[in-house]
């Protein structure tokens, strides 16, 4: 395939259906002619010649249902956009409300931005990045691509059509399906000790993964990304901003509200790890020429895969070398110019075969040089699509006759014979044409659900221990263990031999007390203080690394609230010692980010007043220090990247001054009362394997019936009912026959509980995959916002996967601390008020709000995620399972991670007590020190419908209420009384535990009544919630005891 014309075809593919297509059909405007005019207006007459090819790509990319069912001739004013993963969720659009002037404004804005560019590559990237974003900002309403089966927007369709351009040329499938994967990332990330260590490792994985593919994305277009999506991907937008700086003016505007401004800033700043370590690409055949520029050729049987592997391996080595070299240059400057940096390594030992008593500048350089190779490998899977198509045709031809007969039977089996090209299959002329098109549809489904998983599985079967990749580990291990008789050499937490060691009781900013690091972990630690290497990797402004220690993270909301309430404790100063006024929400955010990013400053300061600028905000050490010293007055350097939070940003360095005294013991009492527990939350979307193969939990016939129920509002007739019934029957029969050829699936999710084969609900098409990866990207962005709005640190957010660290408690003077205001733009008023009222644990609400986010139940339109900038379907086909470990801040994070993995596994394998079937969508929580036992429940406990999850009477709100009743009128011991009586019943009636729930409910009511502090408390508003709280307990009697133990974990977290 020649790359000439490739980008032009993609440009036209994005415009062959315009966003307002349904509105045009409603107003009886010929949308094809309208699209031609828009193409002519933006790019000129010459581009229209590519429309003929784009129509072929359109057919391949379309969803299977749209291919079977003909277009509607009459479009009603009100249409429904359905969620493709569960059509019972929908958004109703009044097409008559679409403002023509807004539509024209949209095209003017797009034309203005594109008009500043002269070449196709830049124009295509800008068009791809802006066309969806501008539509929602200016026009607002999402519109279905088609009303015959309205399960996707025009954007879903045109973006996927552009992807098909890569793999279909001159009537043939061609090109490559490529997966690039960095294995072993969990071990890599969990090798760190501090929260900042975990964050920097996870962010580097995201940034390096993007770097591996960045040049390919720029050369051939963002549509080559099957997963993750380039749509709303901050790493993609930052790349476009780097190449075409003026685009920032097109994305942002002065009339945006604060929430939208924050979203736009986060969209172009990839400052959080949202990019997964696995990417899937659809590359045109001409991409091989691009790859071969950087690799050596060979004649091996696996030559093409080796070419791609060489290319990506070279990219990996290149990016790692750039990081290390930039870090070395930065360290050179600081060690030569700043004595404070030099003092960081006083008393630190350099370890080679044995440890020296001191370390020199040359030693530091040698340590960094020993991390010259990347600390991880990559796996590359390559499928030659042209060869794969030949294999598929052999399979299809063996079934072609039977499938053809089944289709004819369905067409002739209705009350009247359905005619191809008129009643069904609008893109086909006859049955031969139908079979040709079906071959293309089934090929893409087979490629993604059969061939691709098998090839990935084959490549993954060969793995290498990352510790064997670097020469340091092999060389030093051999040297030490061949000479040492006692075999007590220092080892880093990641398992490698240590290269640097702090033997002192006193920590430095770089090294904790008695900490030993290998060259790689030392480099990763230094990167937290030398972010120049990070911003060169992803040019996006300064990267904010959370260097907060776990003791401060545990107390973060309470610490901020204390500082806000006691004005004598803190103040902001400039370099001259002048006080800087910071008010309202600005103050809360400035405190939050300063404390998150703060670590004792390494560089010297010119502040003249002699305060201790090496002050540690490690609360454990601070308490010890305050017991020895009457007064501590210290400064925390405000990171320069926070000045934009101020209404009048200062050019000077800013400081947070903290003054503490033990004279009245007040400050010491507050410090001792602050929370000591952190929470690690790990989540994983259930049945992603099924989602990726189009299996949505019900049959094709049921799926069509759900869609048809919505279409009845359009005054459909018996003919339409017959048509949809026939269409579902045709697709279902094709799938049944096709799957007879390979009943054993690669996906472990593809079997039902009884072991039988679960057929896909629909065929996997480019449009379907576009929606899936887009939904995951938007989910990742909103999960990130939820975590950050609850005082947490995002370790990773990928849509399906989630890992975060949060404070366990948020209570000051027995009152709930308010969540950050950013949360207000994400939640409905009802949900926001509930969160504020029972905001005693940020971690609890992160669990529940991210679970609601997974099903699009946070705000407004159920089953969708939407703001003024985007509109995406939620993955409501299946749930999401959580492992939650509440641990003391002293517990090693790596061990906490092991606990949370076990808890998540327990949540995924919980059993429904009546049928004993495995039920996913679970949550397992444990409280205590390492290894504490957890309790698992279903996230949907007490609900009948998926929508019920957002109701007041669901698991999350119940636990938030019931576990915090000691703050609302009950005694501090009420839950301990409940658990004591609960244990007595379990000891007596273990075999019949579910038969005694009724008498236990009577006892429960008595315990609660007995624990009311005083008679006046009976009338307190919170206690009025007891009635509905107890009603929830009544409704889940089979899980009553596990529910109470589950709530007890959270109760202890909030105390």
N, C-alpha and C positions, 0 to 999 in steps of 0.2 A: 504493500500500500504506500503510495506517495503521499507525503505530508502536505503537498501543495493543495490548497483549498480546504484543508482540515479545519482551520479556525473559522473560515468563512461559513462552512457548513454548520459549525456549532453556533455561530452568531445567529444564523437564520433559524436553527433549531430552537433557540431560546425565544424567538419571536413568531414562530409559525402559528402559535395560539397565544393571543395576548391575555393579560390577567383579567380583563373585563369581558372575556368571550361570552359568558353566560348572560351578562347584561346586554350585550349586543344582540344575542339571539332573542332575548325578551323584547327588545325594541325593534325586532324584525330587520336588523342590519346584517348584511352578509359579512360574517366574521372573517372569511377567507380573504375577501377583497380589502377589508379593514386592515388585516395583518400585513398584506402586501404594501399598503400605503404607509404603514408605520416603518416597515423595512426600508422602503424607498426614501422616506423622510430622514431616517437616521443614517443610512449607509449608501444609498444610491441605487440606481436601476440594476447595476451589474449583479447585485447580490440575489436578485429574484430568481436567477437561473438555478440556484441551489435548492429551491423549494421542492423541485421534483424528487430529488434524492431524500430530502427530509421526510417526505410522506412515507417512504419505506421505513425509515427509522421510527417514525411515529407508530406504525403498526406493531413493530417489535416491542417497543417500550410500553405500549398500552396494557392496562390490566386485562385479564382474560375475559372478564364479564363485559367490558366495553367492546371487546372484539366480537362477541357473540350477538349482543343486543344492538339494534339500530338506533340512530339518534331520534330524539323527540322533536316533533315539528312545532309543537306549541309549548312555550316555557311559561309556567305560572309566575306570578309576582313573588310569591314566597317559596323558596326552595330550602331543602335541608342538605347540609354538608355532613356526611356520616363519618364516624370513626372507622377506619378500615380494619382495625383489630377487634372491634366489637361494635357492629352497626346499631346496637340499641342506644348508643350515645350519639348525639347529633347537635349541630348548631344550625339554628334557623336564620336564614338571611332574607331580608326584604329587599329584593332587587330594585324595586321602585324607589328606594331611598338612596340609591347610588347617585352621587352628585356629579353631573357631567363636567362642571367646572373643575372639580377635584381631579377627575380623570385627566382632563387636559393639563392641569398643573403637574400631574405625575409625569406625563410625557415631556412637558417642557423641562422639568428638572432633569430627567434622564438625558434628554438631548443636550442640555447645557453641559452636563458632566462629560458626555461622550465627545462633544464637539471640541474639547480641548486636546484631544488625542489624535494621533496621525496614523498609527499602525494597528493592525488587526489584533495583535496579541494584547496590547494594553487595553484596547476597546473591549475585547471579549472579557477580560478579567474584571474591568470596571462594571460592565453590564451584568456579569454574573453576581458580583458582590452587591450591586445596588438595586437591581430590579425588584426583588422581593422586599427588601428593607424599606425602600422608598414607597412602595405600594401601601404597606401597612401604616407608615407614618403619615401619608397624605390622604389616601382614600379610606383605609381602615378595614373595610369588609373583606373577609376571605370569600372567594367564590369557587364553586366546584368546577372542575375541568369539563364535566359533562353531567347532565341531569338524568341520564338513563341509568347510571350507576354511580351516584355522587359520593364516592368514597375518597376522593383526592382532589387537591386544588390544581389549578393550572400550573403553578410553580412546581409541584411534584412531578407533573407530566413533562414539562419542557426541560427541566434539569435532567431527567432520566433520558429523554430523547437525545440530548447532547451527549450523554454517556455512550449511547448506542453507536454514535458516529465513529467511536474508536474501534469497534469490533465488527462492523458490517460495511463491506465495500464491494461494489459492482456485483451485487447479488450473492456474495459469499461471506461467511463468517471468517474473521481473521483476527490477528492481534494476539494479546497475551493477558491472561488472568494471573496476577502476581500477588503473593502475600509476603510481607516483610514483618518479621516478628523478633522481638528481643525477649528471649526466654529467661526465666529465673528472676523476674523483677521483684517478686515478693521477698526472696532472700536478700536481694540487693538493698531494697528499701529498708527492711527490718534490721540491717546490719548497723544502723545508727543508734546513738544513745539519746540524744536530745531531740525534742520536736523539730528543731531546725535541721538536724541531720536527716530526719525522715523526709521533711519537706523538700530539701535541696535535691535529694536523690530522686524523689518522685518527679519533681519539676524537670530535672535534667533528662530523665527518661522521655518525658513528653517532648521537650525541646529537641533532643537528639533524634527522636523518631521523626519529628517534622523535618529536621535538617536532611535526613536521609532521602526524603522524597521531594523536597522543596523545589529543586531545579526541574524535576520532571513535571511538577504541577505548573510551574511558570511556563515551561516550554510547550506543554500540550493542553493545559487548561485544568481548572479545578474539578471538572467533571470526571477525570480519571479516578477520583477517589470514590470507591464504593462504600468504604467504611474506614474511618469515621467520615462523616459528611463535611464537605467544605462550607456548607451553608451555616452561617453564624459561628464558624470556627475561628476563635481569636488568633490562632497561629496563622491561618490563611489570611485573615484581614491585616495582620501586622506585616505580612510579606508584601501584600499589595500596597500598603501604606509606605513601606520602604522603597518600593519600585516607583510608585506614583504618589508622591506626598500630598498633592492637592486633593486627593479623594476624601481626606478628613473633612473638608468643607462640605462635601456632598453628603457625608454621613450625618454630620451634626448640624445643628442650627440653634439660633438664640431663643426660639420659642419653645424649646423642650422643657418639660418640668424636671425637677431634680432627679427623680427616679430614672427618667429616660436619659438624662445626661450621664448618670452613673453607668447605665447599661451601655451606652455608646462608648464610654471610656473603657469599660471592661471588654468590649467587643474588639477593640483595636490594640489592647494590651494583654498579651498572653502571660499574665502574672500568676496564674494558677495551673496546676497540673491537670489539664482537661483532655490531653491527647493520649489515647491508649497506646500501648507498646506494640500493638498489632495493627497493620494497615493492609487493606485490600485494594488493589488497583486494577482498572481496566485500561490497558495500554494499547495504542494502535501499533500496527506492525512496524511502522516507520520509527517507533521509539527505539528499536534495536540499533538502528544507525547511530542514534544519539548515545546509547549505552556504549557502543563499540569505540567511541572516541577516547574513552578512559580505561579500556581494559585490553588485555592481550587475548588474541584469538587462539582457539584450539580446535582439534578435530575429534574430541571425545563424543561418546554417544549422547551425553547429557550436556552438550555444548551450550545451548541457549540458557539453561538454568545456571550454568557456571558463569556465563557472561554477566547475568543479572546479579549473581551472588558476588562476583568480583567487584561490580560497580558499587553495590551497597556496602560491601566491606571496606572498600576504599573510602567511601563517604564517611563511614563510622570512624576509621582511623584518622581521617582528615579533621573531623570535627573535634575529636578528643585531643588531638595534637594542638589544635587552635586553642582549646580551653586551657590546657596545661601551659602552653607558651605564654598566653595572655596573663595567666595567674603568676607565672614566673616574673614577667616584666613588672606587674603591679607590685609584687613582693619586693623586687629589687628597689623600686622607687621608695617604698615605705621604710625598708630596713636602712637605706642610705640616708634618708632625710628625717626620720622620726625616731627619737630615742625611746619614746613610749612603746613603739613596736619592737625595738631591740630588747627592751626590758621584759617583754612577754616570754622570752625564752631563757631568762636567767634561771639557773638551777635545773633546766630541762635536759634530759639525757638523750643522746643519739645512740640507737641500737643497730648494730650490724650483726656480726657473729656473736658479739656480746655488747653490753651497754656501757658507753663512756660516762664519765661524771659530768660532762658539759656538752654543749652543742655549739657549733660555729655556724657562721653564715654559709660557708661552703657545704657544711653538713645538710643544712636546710635545702640547698639547691639540689644536692644529691638525692635527698628523699623524694623531692618532687619529680626529679628526672626518672626515678625508678617506677613511677606511675605512667610511663610513656605509652603503654598499650591500653586500649579500652578495657574496663573491668568486666565487660560482658561480650558475648558473641551475638551474632544475628543468624536467624534461620530464614531461608528464602525458598518459597514454593512458586514454581512457574508452570503454567499450563499453556501450551500452544493451542490456541482456540481452533485453529484450522484443523489440526490433527484430531483434537477432541471431537470436532463436528463429524469427522469421518467415522470415528468410533460410535458416536451416537446414531448416525444414520443406519448403521448395521442393526442396532437395537430397534430403532423405529421401524425399519422396513420389515422386520420380523413380526411386527404387531400391526402394521399399517392396514392390512386387509380387515382384521377384526375390529380395529377402531373405526374404520370407515363404515363397516356394517352397523356398528352400534350407533353412530351418528345418524345414519339413514333411518334406523329403526325409531330413534327418538323424533326425527323430523316427520315421519309418517305415522307416528303413534298418537298424534294429537287429533282433536275433533276435525280440524281441517289441516291439510298438508301445508307445512311451513316451507316457504320458498326462500332459497339462498339468494342473498343480495337484496332481498326485499323485506322479508319478515325476520330473518336471522342472518348473521355473518355479513354485515353491511359492506365490508371491505373485499368480499369475495364474489366471484361470478358463478362458480359451480362447485361441486364437491371436490374436484381435483384442486381447485384454488384453495378451498378450505383446508385440505390436507397439507398443502404446501405451507400455508400460514401456520397451521398447527405444529408442523415440524419445527418451525422457528421458535414458537412459544415453548414447546416442550424441551427444545434444546437448551434454552437459557435456564429453565427450571432444573433440568438434569445437571447442567454444568455447575450450578451453584449449590445444589442440594445433594448431589451424588459424587460427581467427579472431583470437585474441589475439596470436600471433607476427606475423601480417600487420599488425595495427594498430600494434604496437610498432615494427616495421620501418619503417612509413610515418612515424611520429612522429620516429624517430631519424634519418631521412634529412635532417632539417633540423637543423643544429647551428650554434652561435654560439661564437666564440672568447671565453673568459671574460675575456681581457685587454681586450676591447672593451666590457665591461659597466660598468666603473667610470670615472667622469669623470676621476679622477686620471691614469690612463694616457694618455688622449687629450689632456687639457689640457697636462700637463707635457711629454709627448713633442713636441707641436706647438710649445710655447714654447721648449724647449731647442734643438730642431733648426732652428728658424727664426732663432735668434740665434747659436748656436755655430758657429764656423768650423771647429773641429778635430773636432767630433762625438765627443767623448770623455766624454760624461756618464755618471755612475755608474749602474749597473743592478743591481737585486736579483737573487738567484739564481732567482727565479720568473719573471724576464723583464720585470717592471715597472720603471719609473724609481725610483731610490732616493730616500727622503725623509730618512733619517738615516744618518750615516756616522761610524765611529770611525777617524780617521786615524792613531792612535797604534800603536806596537808593543805597548803594554801592553793586554791585554784587560780588559773589565769583566765583571760577571756577566751583563749583558744582551747586550753586543756583543763579539764576538771582535775580535782585532786586525785592523784595516783592513776590517772588515765593513760592508757597506751594505745597508740594508733598506728596502723600500717600506712604505707605511702598513699594508697587510694583514699582511705578515710581521712587522712591528714589533708589531702587535696580538697576533698569534699567539705571539710570543716573550714579551710581557708576561703573557699569560694563564698561562704556566707558573709565574709567581711570584705571581699574583693569582687564586687558585682560587675565590674567592667567586663569580665569574661562572659558573664551571662547576657549582658545587653548587646555584646557583639554577636553572640549566638542568635539572639532574637531581638533585633533593634526595636525597642518599644518603650523607651524611657527606663527609669530605674526600677529594677526588680526588688520588691519588698520581701525580704527573707524573714520569716518569723523566728527570731532567736530567743524567744521567751523560754524560761526553764519551767519544768512541770509544776513546781511549787507555786509559781506565780500564775500559771495557766489555771490551776485548780481554783485559785481565789480571784480570778480576773474580774468577774462582774461585781463581786463584793468589794474588791479593792478600789475599783473605779467609783462605786457608789459612796464609799467612805471618803475618798478624795473630794467628790462633789459635795458632800454634806459638811465636811470639816474644812472650811476655807483656810484655816491656819496651817494645814498640813502641806498644801501645795500652792505653787504659783508659777507662772511662766515668765521667764526673763530673757532679755536679749543679751548680747555680749557686753554691753555697758552696765548691766545690772538693772536696767529699767524694766518695770513690770509690764507685761503684755496682757491686755484684757482679752479673754476668750470666753464667749458666752454660749448658753443653750446647748444645742446638739453639737455644735462645733467642738465644745469642750469635751463632751463625752467621746466623740470620735477621735479627737487628738490624743486624749489619754489612752484610749483603746489601742490605737496603732503605735503610739510611742512605747507602751508597755509590751506589746507583741514583738516589736522589732528590737527592743532594747536588750543590750548586753553591755557590761561595763566597757566604756569606750577605750579603744586601743590607742588612738592618736592623742597627742597632747592637745591641750586647749589653752586659748589665750585669755580665758575668763579670769579676771584680776582678783577675785575676792577669796581665793584660797580654799574654796570648798572641795570636798573629796569627790572628784569626778570619776573615781574608780569604784563608785558605789554599786553594790550588787543588789538587784531586786530579786534575790533568792530569799524567800520569806523565812525559810528555816534558818539561814545564816543571819538574817536581819534580827530575828528574835534573840539569838545568842548574843549578837553584838549590842543590842539595846539593853540587855541585862548587865553588861559590863560597863557601858558608857551611859552617862546621864542624858546626853543629847546627840543626835545624828543630824547633821545638815548636809545634804548631798545634792548633786546635780545629775540629771539624766539628759544626755544630748538628744534633742528632738531630731529624728531623721529628716534630712533636707527634703525628701520626697513628700513630706506631709504639709509643707507650707501652703500648698494649694487649697488646704482645708480652711485657711484663714480668709476672712473677708478682705483684709489688707495684708497680703503676704509681705514678710520682711525679707530684706536681702541679707540680714545678719543671721548668724547661727542662733538658734533658739535653744533654751534649756528648760527642763522641768525641775524646779527646786522642790525637794521633799524635806520637811523638817519634822523630826520625831523626838519625843521626850519620854522618859520613864518616871518623871517626878511625880505625876499623879497616877501613874500606872494605867491611865486610860488608853494610851496608844498601845501599850503592851497587851492589854486585855483584848483590844480589837484584833491585833495581829494574831494572838493565840486562838481567837474565835473563828478566824477565816477558814474556809473550806479546805480540806486536805485531800480530796479525792478528784481524780480525773476520770473521764469516760472515753474508751475507744469504741467507736461504732464501725462495724463492717457490714456492708449490705451487698446483695447480689440478686439481680433480676432472675426470676424463676423461668425455666423452660425457654431460655434464649435459643437453644437448638431447634425447638419446635417453631418458634417465631421465624427463625431464618429459613425454615423449609415450608412456611405457609400453613402450618397446622395451628389453628386458633382455638381448638378445644371443642369444635362442633362440626357437623357435616356440611358439605357444600350446599345441600338442599336447605338446611336450616339457615345457613348464611344468606342465601338468596331470599328466603322467606322473611328474614329480618329486614333486609333492604326493601322488599316489596311492601312491607307494612308501612314504611315511611312514604312510599310513592303513592299510596292510596289517597293521600291528601291532595294529589294533583288530578283527582277525578278520573282515575284510570278505569278502563272497562274490562269486560271479560276477555277480550282479545289480548290485552296487556298481561292479565293474570296467566293466561295460557302460555304466552311467550316467555315469561319469567320462569314458569314451571319447566318448560321445555329446555330453557337455557341451563338451569341448574342440573337438570337430568343429563344433558349432554356433557357438561364439564365433569360431573361426578362419574359418569360411565367411562369417560376418557381416562381420568385419574385411576380408577379401579383397574382398568385394563393395563395401563402403562406400569402401574406399581406391581403388577403380577410378575414383571421381569426382574425386579430386584426388591423382594420383600424384606431383606435384612438391611436396615439402615445403619449408617455410621453414627448418627445422633443417638445418644443414650436416652433422650427425651421422647423418642418416637414410638415407644411401646406404651400401650395402655396398662393399667394395673393388672389386667388379666393376662398380660403377655402378648396380646394380639397386636397386629400392625395398626397404627393410627395414620389414616390417610390425610394428606394435606387438605385444608379447607379450600384453598385456592392455589393456583399456580404462582410461583415466584417469578415476577417480572421485574424489569428495571424500575418501573414506577413504584412497585411494592417495596423494593430494597431502598429506593430513595427516601420513601416515607419512614422506613424503619431507622435508618442511620440518622436522618434529620431529627426524628423524635428523640433519639438517644442524646444527640448533641444539645438540644434544648433542655432535656432533663438534667444533663450534667451542669449546664449553666445555672439553672434554678436551684439545684442541690447546693451548688457552691454559694449562691446568694443566701440560702437558708442557713447554712453552717456559719458563714461570716456574720450574719445578723444575729446569731446566738452565741457570740463570743468564742467561736471555735476556730480551729485550724484545719483546712482542707489538705489531707495527705494525697488523696486522689479522688477525682469525680469524673466518671466516664459514661454516665447514663445508666448502664447496667450495674457497674461496680461502684462502690463508694467506700472510702476509708477516711475517718476524721477523728480528731482529738478535741474534747470539750470539757468545760467545768461540769461537775456533777450537780452543783447546787448554786442557786442565785437568790440568796435571802440576806437582807440587811435589816436589823432591828425587827426581826420576825415578819417583815413585809416582803412580798415578791419584788424583785428588781425588774424594771421594765426591759423588754427586749429592745434591740436597736431599731431605730425608726425605719431602716431599710425594709424591714419585714412588712410594713404597712402596705407597700405597693404590690406585694405578692399574695396577700390574703384577702378574703372577703371580710367585711366588717364584723360579721357574726363570729367567724373563726378568730379574727384578731382580738376581739373582746374576750373570747374564751382563753386565748393564750395569755393575755395580759393579766387576767383574773387569777390564773393558776400558774404563774410563771415562777415556779420554785426550782425547776431543773431545766437548764438549757438543753442538756443532752436528751431528756425525755421528749421535748418538743421537736428537736432535730429528727429523732426517730420517727415521730408521728407525722410531721410536716413533709419530710422527704417521702414517706410512704404514701401520703395523699398526693404528692406531686407525681408519683409514679402512675397514678390513675387520673391525673388531671383534675383533682378535686379541691384545689386550693382556692379557686376564685371563679365566680361567674358561671362559665360554661362547663358543665360536667364532661369529663372525658377528653378535654383539650387543654393545652397550655397556651396562654395568650397574654400579650401585652400590646402596647401601641406599636411595638416593633416586630412582632412575630405571631404566628398562629400555627400550632403543631398538634397533631393527634397524640394522645398518651397511649402507652402500651397496656391497655386495659384487658387484654386477653388473659394475662396471668399476673400473679402478684410479685412480691419482692420479699426476700428473707433477710433477717437481721441477726447478727451476733453483737451483744452489747456487754462489755466488761467494765464494771465500776471498780477502779483500783486506786490504792494509795499512790500519791505522787512519787514515792520512793521506789516503787516496783519497776524493774527494768522494762522498757517499752517492748523489747524483743520478746520477752516472756508474756507480756500482756497480749501481744499479737498472737502468740500461740493459743492463748486462752480464747481469744475472740474468734479465731478460726474454728476451734472446736464448738463454740457456742453457735456460730452460724450453721455449721454442719448439723448440729442438734435441731436447730430451727427448721432446716430443710427436710429433716427426717422425722419430725414429730408425727404421731399417729392419731387419727381421729378415734376417740375412745369407743364409739359405738361400732363402726364398721372395721376398725383397725387398718384402714387403708392409709397409705402415706399421704400426708397433706402438706404441700409446700406453703409458701406465703406465711411463714412463721416468724416468730421473734423469740430469742432466748436471751435472758439477762441474768447476770450474776453480780453479787456485791461481796467485796472482801479482799483479802490478799490473794496472791497467785494461786491458781488452781481451785478457787471457790466454785462450788457446784451451782449450776444455773437452772432456771425454770423456763420451759418452752411453752408457748401458746400460739394460737393462730391469730394473725393480725386482724382477721375478719370475724373474730369471736363476737357473737351477739348480733350479727348483721344478717339480713336475708338477701339484700340486693347490693351490688357493688356501690351504688350511690350512697347507701346507708353509712359507708365508712366516714363520710364527712359530718355525720350527725353527732349531736351532743352525747347520745347514748351509744358510744362505740368504745373500743378498748383504750385508745390513747387518752381521750378526755376523762373516761372513768378513772383510770389510774392516776392522772394528774389531780383529780378531785379527791379520791378516796385516800391516796397516800399522803395528802397534805392537810388532813382534817385537824391535825394538832396546831396548825396555824389559824384555824377557823372556828375554834370554840371547844374542841375536844382536848383532853389531857394529853401530855406527851407520851403516855404509856398505852394509849388506846390500841395501837396496832400490836404491841407486845402481848396484851391481854387476848386479842383475837388469835394470834399465832399459838399462844399457850393452849387455849381451848381447842384450837384446830388440831394440834398435835395429840391431845388426849383422845379426840375422836378417831384420829387415824390409827392410834395404837390399839383402840378397842374394836374398831370396825374396818380394818384394812381391806378385808375381802368384800365388804358391802359398802365401800366408802360413798358410792353414788346413790345409795338408798337412804342415807341419813341426812341429805341436804336440807330437807324440809325442817326437821327439828333444829338443825344447826342454824338455819336462818332466824328462827325464833331466838336462839341464844345470841346470835350476832346483833340483832336489834337491842337485846338487853345490854350487851357489852357497850354498845355505842351510847345508849341512854345513860348508863352508869358513868361513862367517861366525860359527860358534859360538865364543863368546869363549874358553871353556876346556872341558876334558873334563868338569869337574864340572857345567857348565851343561847337559850332555846329559840329566841326570836331573832338571833343574828342571821342576816341574809344567807351566808354560806351554808348554814345548817338546813336551810330550806331545800338545798339540793339533795339532802339525804334520801328523800322519798324516791327521786328518780335514780339515785345511785343504788339504792337497795333493789329497785325494780330491775336494774341491769343485772344485779347478782341473781335475782330470781330467774331471769331469762336464760342464764348459763349454768344451771345447776350441775350439769355433767362435768363442768370444768371449774366448779366453785373453789375447790381446795387449791388447785394449781393457780387459779387466778389470784387468790388471796396471798399465796406465797410469792407470786410474781409481783404483786403490788408492794409486798413487804420489802423486796429488793429496792424499789424506788423510794419507799418511805425512809429506809435507812440512808439512802443517798441524799435526801432532802433535809435530814435532821441537822 
